Amino acid sequence: MSPTTTTPTKLTIGQFKARLPEALAIVEKGGSIVVTYGRNKRPVAVFGPPPRAAKRKLGRFAGRFGVTIGPDFKMTEEEFLGS
């Protein structure tokens, strides 16, 4: 199996089970695996890397101000947790 990012690698369920470490290596490199089943080799699952999280927007005031905490700042755990 060679990892390709454009065309997914197709494996039967038996091949997928027997070559799981190789399949996971392909997915780690950004490729995807299509698992097929039956005589018609019908696709039943697609394995790929997890979707990347979108960058969070910090809101209306992003980049307009900053906060600096001084080295002498102290807070107990109870104060922090609001107990």
DSSP file with accessible surface (Angstrom, degrees, kcal/mol):
  #  RESIDUE AA STRUCTURE BP1 BP2  ACC     N-H-->O    O-->H-N    N-H-->O    O-->H-N    TCO  KAPPA ALPHA  PHI   PSI    X-CA   Y-CA   Z-CA
    1    1 A M              0   0   66      0, 0.0     8,-0.0     0, 0.0     0, 0.0   0.000 360.0 360.0 360.0 134.2    0.0    0.0    0.0
    2    2 A S        -     0   0   78      2,-0.0     2,-0.3    24,-0.0    24,-0.0  -0.965 360.0-115.8-118.6 135.1    1.3    3.4   -0.8
    3    3 A P        +     0   0   60      0, 0.0     2,-0.4     0, 0.0    24,-0.0  -0.494  37.6 174.5 -72.1 127.6   -0.1    6.5    0.7
    4    4 A T        -     0   0   49     -2,-0.3    28,-0.6     3,-0.2     5,-0.2  -0.999  24.5-161.4-130.9 138.6   -1.8    8.8   -1.7
    5    5 A T  S    S+     0   0  113     -2,-0.4    -1,-0.1    26,-0.2    25,-0.0   0.676  90.1  48.6 -91.5 -16.6   -3.7   12.0   -0.8
    6    6 A T  S    S+     0   0  122      1,-0.2    -1,-0.1     2,-0.0    -2,-0.0   0.904 114.6  35.8 -90.5 -46.0   -5.6   12.2   -4.0
    7    7 A T  S    S-     0   0   91     25,-0.0    -1,-0.2     0, 0.0    -3,-0.2  -0.937  84.1-128.4-112.2 124.0   -7.0    8.7   -4.5
    8    8 A P        -     0   0   49      0, 0.0     2,-0.4     0, 0.0    25,-0.2  -0.360  25.1-113.5 -68.6 149.3   -8.1    6.7   -1.5
    9    9 A T  E     -a   33   0A  24     23,-2.3    25,-3.2    -5,-0.2     2,-0.5  -0.680  28.8-143.2 -80.4 132.4   -6.7    3.2   -1.1
   10   10 A K  E     +a   34   0A 148     -2,-0.4     2,-0.3    23,-0.2    25,-0.2  -0.874  25.3 169.2-102.7 131.0   -9.4    0.5   -1.4
   11   11 A L  E     -a   35   0A   6     23,-2.7    25,-2.8    -2,-0.5     2,-0.1  -0.990  31.6-123.1-136.2 145.8   -9.3   -2.6    0.8
   12   12 A T  E  >  -a   36   0A  38     -2,-0.3     4,-2.8    23,-0.2     5,-0.2  -0.371  40.0-102.4 -74.8 168.2  -11.7   -5.4    1.5
   13   13 A I  H  > S+     0   0   63     23,-1.2     4,-2.5     1,-0.2     5,-0.2   0.923 124.2  50.5 -59.5 -42.2  -12.6   -6.0    5.1
   14   14 A G  H  > S+     0   0   46      1,-0.2     4,-2.3     2,-0.2    -1,-0.2   0.914 111.7  46.7 -62.5 -44.2  -10.3   -9.0    5.3
   15   15 A Q  H  > S+     0   0   80      2,-0.2     4,-2.1     1,-0.2    -1,-0.2   0.910 111.3  52.5 -64.1 -40.8   -7.4   -7.0    3.8
   16   16 A F  H  < S+     0   0   33     -4,-2.8    -2,-0.2     1,-0.2     7,-0.2   0.929 111.0  46.2 -61.8 -45.3   -8.1   -4.1    6.2
   17   17 A K  H >< S+     0   0  157     -4,-2.5     3,-0.8     1,-0.2    -1,-0.2   0.917 115.6  46.1 -63.4 -41.9   -8.0   -6.4    9.2
   18   18 A A  H 3< S+     0   0   83     -4,-2.3    -1,-0.2     1,-0.2    -2,-0.2   0.794 122.1  35.6 -72.9 -26.8   -4.8   -8.1    8.1
   19   19 A R  T 3X S+     0   0   76     -4,-2.1     4,-2.4    -5,-0.2     3,-0.3  -0.037  73.7 132.4-119.5  31.5   -3.0   -4.9    7.2
   20   20 A L  H <> S+     0   0   72     -3,-0.8     4,-2.8     1,-0.2     5,-0.3   0.895  71.8  52.6 -54.0 -46.6   -4.3   -2.6    9.9
   21   21 A P  H  > S+     0   0  102      0, 0.0     4,-1.8     0, 0.0    -1,-0.2   0.923 112.0  46.7 -58.9 -39.7   -0.9   -1.1   10.9
   22   22 A E  H  > S+     0   0   90     -3,-0.3     4,-1.9     2,-0.2    -2,-0.2   0.904 111.7  51.4 -65.5 -41.4   -0.2   -0.2    7.2
   23   23 A A  H  X S+     0   0    1     -4,-2.4     4,-2.1     1,-0.2    -1,-0.2   0.919 109.4  49.6 -62.8 -42.4   -3.6    1.3    6.9
   24   24 A L  H  X S+     0   0   96     -4,-2.8     4,-2.6     1,-0.2    -1,-0.2   0.872 107.0  55.6 -65.5 -34.4   -3.1    3.4   10.0
   25   25 A A  H  X S+     0   0   35     -4,-1.8     4,-1.4    -5,-0.3    -1,-0.2   0.902 107.4  49.8 -64.3 -38.3    0.2    4.6    8.7
   26   26 A I  H  <>S+     0   0    6     -4,-1.9     5,-2.5     2,-0.2     3,-0.3   0.932 111.4  48.1 -64.4 -44.7   -1.5    5.8    5.5
   27   27 A V  H ><5S+     0   0   23     -4,-2.1     3,-1.9     1,-0.2    -2,-0.2   0.909 107.3  56.0 -64.3 -40.6   -4.1    7.7    7.5
   28   28 A E  H 3<5S+     0   0  170     -4,-2.6    -1,-0.2     1,-0.3    -2,-0.2   0.845 105.1  53.5 -59.9 -31.2   -1.4    9.3    9.7
   29   29 A K  T 3<5S-     0   0  148     -4,-1.4    -1,-0.3    -3,-0.3    -2,-0.2   0.365 130.1 -94.9 -86.5   4.6    0.3   10.6    6.5
   30   30 A G  T < 5S+     0   0   37     -3,-1.9    -3,-0.2     1,-0.3    -2,-0.1   0.438  85.5 123.5 100.8  -0.2   -3.0   12.2    5.4
   31   31 A G      < -     0   0    1     -5,-2.5     2,-0.3    -6,-0.2    -1,-0.3  -0.192  50.1-132.3 -83.5-179.3   -4.3    9.5    3.1
   32   32 A S        -     0   0   33    -28,-0.6   -23,-2.3   -25,-0.2     2,-0.4  -0.965   4.9-145.9-136.5 155.8   -7.7    7.7    3.3
   33   33 A I  E     -aB   9  47A   0     14,-2.9    14,-3.1    -2,-0.3     2,-0.6  -0.978   4.5-156.5-122.6 130.3   -8.8    4.1    3.2
   34   34 A V  E     -aB  10  46A  15    -25,-3.2   -23,-2.7    -2,-0.4     2,-0.5  -0.937  13.1-152.2-105.5 122.2  -12.1    2.9    1.7
   35   35 A V  E     -aB  11  45A   7     10,-2.8     9,-3.1    -2,-0.6    10,-1.4  -0.840  14.0-163.2 -97.1 128.6  -13.2   -0.5    3.1
   36   36 A T  E     -aB  12  43A   7    -25,-2.8   -23,-1.2    -2,-0.5     2,-0.3  -0.726   4.1-160.9-112.5 161.8  -15.3   -2.6    0.8
   37   37 A Y  E   > + B   0  42A 133      5,-1.8     5,-2.2    -2,-0.3     3,-0.2  -0.997  42.6   6.6-143.6 144.3  -17.6   -5.6    1.4
   38   38 A G  T > 5S-     0   0   45     -2,-0.3     3,-1.2     3,-0.2   -25,-0.0  -0.057  95.8 -54.1  83.4 178.5  -19.1   -8.4   -0.6
   39   39 A R  T 3 5S+     0   0  246      1,-0.3    -1,-0.2     2,-0.1     0, 0.0   0.844 136.8  49.7 -62.5 -35.8  -18.8   -9.6   -4.2
   40   40 A N  T 3 5S-     0   0  155     -3,-0.2    -1,-0.3     2,-0.0    -2,-0.2   0.477 107.2-128.7 -82.0  -2.3  -19.6   -6.2   -5.6
   41   41 A K  T < 5 -     0   0  128     -3,-1.2    -3,-0.2     1,-0.2    -2,-0.1   0.937  34.9-169.2  50.6  54.7  -17.0   -4.7   -3.3
   42   42 A R  E   < -B   37   0A 145     -5,-2.2    -5,-1.8    -6,-0.1    -1,-0.2  -0.555  25.9-112.1 -74.3 129.2  -19.6   -2.1   -2.0
   43   43 A P  E     +B   36   0A  82      0, 0.0    -7,-0.3     0, 0.0     3,-0.1  -0.448  42.9 166.5 -64.2 130.0  -17.9    0.6    0.1
   44   44 A V  E     +     0   0A  66     -9,-3.1     2,-0.3     1,-0.4    -8,-0.2   0.549  60.5  14.7-119.4 -17.4  -19.0    0.3    3.7
   45   45 A A  E     -B   35   0A  34    -10,-1.4   -10,-2.8     2,-0.0     2,-0.4  -0.992  53.2-153.1-157.2 152.2  -16.5    2.6    5.5
   46   46 A V  E     -B   34   0A 102     -2,-0.3     2,-0.5   -12,-0.2   -12,-0.2  -0.999  12.4-163.8-128.9 126.3  -14.0    5.4    4.9
   47   47 A F  E     +B   33   0A  89    -14,-3.1   -14,-2.9    -2,-0.4    -2,-0.0  -0.948  25.7 141.3-111.3 131.1  -11.1    5.9    7.3
   48   48 A G        -     0   0   38     -2,-0.5   -16,-0.2   -16,-0.2   -21,-0.1  -0.932  54.1 -64.0-154.6 175.9   -9.2    9.2    7.2
   49   49 A P        -     0   0   65      0, 0.0     3,-0.1     0, 0.0   -21,-0.1  -0.307  63.7 -94.9 -65.9 152.2   -7.5   11.7    9.3
   50   50 A P        -     0   0  111      0, 0.0     2,-0.0     0, 0.0     0, 0.0  -0.318  48.7 -94.5 -65.5 151.7   -9.7   13.7   11.7
   51   51 A P        -     0   0  124      0, 0.0     2,-0.3     0, 0.0    -3,-0.0  -0.380  41.4-112.2 -66.4 145.3  -11.0   17.0   10.5
   52   52 A R        -     0   0  241     -3,-0.1     2,-0.2     1,-0.1     0, 0.0  -0.596  31.6-113.1 -78.6 140.5   -8.9   20.0   11.5
   53   53 A A        -     0   0   97     -2,-0.3     2,-0.1     1,-0.1    -1,-0.1  -0.477  32.4-114.0 -72.7 139.5  -10.5   22.4   14.0
   54   54 A A        -     0   0   90     -2,-0.2     2,-0.2     1,-0.1    -1,-0.1  -0.416  38.1 -95.5 -70.4 148.9  -11.3   25.8   12.6
   55   55 A K        -     0   0  203     -2,-0.1     2,-0.3     1,-0.1    -1,-0.1  -0.484  43.2-121.9 -66.2 133.5   -9.4   28.7   14.0
   56   56 A R        -     0   0  215     -2,-0.2     2,-0.4    -3,-0.1    -1,-0.1  -0.573  14.6-133.9 -79.9 137.7  -11.4   30.4   16.7
   57   57 A K        -     0   0  194     -2,-0.3     3,-0.1     1,-0.1    -1,-0.0  -0.744   8.7-144.8 -85.4 138.4  -12.3   34.0   16.4
   58   58 A L        -     0   0  141     -2,-0.4     3,-0.3     1,-0.3     2,-0.2   0.486  46.1-110.1 -85.8  -2.3  -11.6   35.9   19.7
   59   59 A G    >   -     0   0   48      1,-0.2     3,-1.4     2,-0.1    -1,-0.3  -0.546  52.9 -36.9 108.5-171.3  -14.6   38.2   19.2
   60   60 A R  T 3  S+     0   0  196      1,-0.3    -1,-0.2    -2,-0.2    -2,-0.1   0.812 133.1  46.5 -62.8 -32.9  -15.1   41.8   18.5
   61   61 A F  T >> S+     0   0  115     -3,-0.3     3,-2.1     2,-0.1     4,-0.6   0.257  76.1 142.1 -99.1  14.4  -12.2   43.1   20.6
   62   62 A A  T <4 S+     0   0   48     -3,-1.4     4,-0.1     1,-0.3    -3,-0.1  -0.324  78.3   4.4 -59.1 126.7   -9.6   40.6   19.3
   63   63 A G  T 34 S+     0   0   82      2,-0.3    -1,-0.3     1,-0.1     3,-0.1   0.430 106.3  98.4  80.7   0.3   -6.2   42.4   18.9
   64   64 A R  T <4 S+     0   0  178     -3,-2.1     2,-0.3     1,-0.2    -2,-0.2   0.680  91.2   6.6 -94.2 -20.3   -7.4   45.7   20.4
   65   65 A F     <  -     0   0  142     -4,-0.6    -2,-0.3     2,-0.0     2,-0.3  -0.977  63.4-150.4-153.6 166.5   -6.1   45.2   23.9
   66   66 A G        -     0   0   66     -2,-0.3     2,-0.4    -3,-0.1    -4,-0.0  -0.908  10.0-135.5-137.3 165.6   -4.0   42.8   25.9
   67   67 A V        -     0   0  118     -2,-0.3     2,-0.4     2,-0.0    -2,-0.0  -0.986  14.0-167.7-125.9 132.6   -3.7   41.6   29.5
   68   68 A T        -     0   0  137     -2,-0.4     2,-0.6     0, 0.0    -2,-0.0  -0.984   9.4-151.7-121.3 129.2   -0.4   41.3   31.4
   69   69 A I        -     0   0  124     -2,-0.4    -2,-0.0     4,-0.0     0, 0.0  -0.891  21.7-129.2-101.5 124.2   -0.2   39.4   34.7
   70   70 A G    >   -     0   0   33     -2,-0.6     3,-1.5     1,-0.1    -1,-0.0  -0.255  17.2-116.0 -70.2 158.2    2.6   40.7   36.9
   71   71 A P  T 3  S+     0   0  142      0, 0.0    -1,-0.1     0, 0.0    -2,-0.0   0.734 113.8  57.2 -68.5 -19.2    5.1   38.3   38.5
   72   72 A D  T 3  S+     0   0  132      2,-0.0     2,-0.2     0, 0.0    -2,-0.0   0.378  76.9 124.1 -93.9   8.0    3.8   39.2   42.0
   73   73 A F    <   -     0   0  120     -3,-1.5     2,-0.4     2,-0.0    -4,-0.0  -0.478  37.9-178.8 -70.4 130.7    0.2   38.1   41.3
   74   74 A K        +     0   0  181     -2,-0.2     2,-0.3     2,-0.0    -2,-0.0  -0.995  11.3 169.4-134.5 140.4   -1.0   35.5   43.7
   75   75 A M        -     0   0   96     -2,-0.4     2,-0.1     4,-0.0    -2,-0.0  -0.975  27.2-130.0-148.3 133.3   -4.4   33.6   43.9
   76   76 A T     >  -     0   0   68     -2,-0.3     4,-2.4     1,-0.1     5,-0.2  -0.367  28.4-112.1 -77.4 164.6   -5.3   30.7   46.0
   77   77 A E  H  > S+     0   0  144      1,-0.2     4,-2.5     2,-0.2     6,-0.2   0.887 118.9  54.0 -64.2 -37.3   -7.0   27.6   44.5
   78   78 A E  H  >>S+     0   0  116      2,-0.2     5,-2.1     1,-0.2     4,-0.9   0.906 109.3  47.7 -63.6 -42.3  -10.2   28.5   46.4
   79   79 A E  H  45S+     0   0  120      3,-0.2     3,-0.4     2,-0.2    -2,-0.2   0.920 112.3  50.1 -63.9 -41.6  -10.3   32.0   44.9
   80   80 A F  H  <5S+     0   0  155     -4,-2.4    -2,-0.2     1,-0.2    -1,-0.2   0.908 114.2  43.2 -63.6 -42.2   -9.6   30.7   41.4
   81   81 A L  H  <5S-     0   0  110     -4,-2.5    -1,-0.2    -5,-0.2    -2,-0.2   0.556 110.3-121.6 -83.7  -6.8  -12.4   28.1   41.7
   82   82 A G  T  <5       0   0   67     -4,-0.9    -3,-0.2    -3,-0.4    -4,-0.1   0.777 360.0 360.0  75.4  25.3  -14.8   30.6   43.3
   83   83 A S      <       0   0  124     -5,-2.1    -1,-0.2    -6,-0.2    -2,-0.0  -0.519 360.0 360.0 -83.4 360.0  -15.4   28.6   46.4
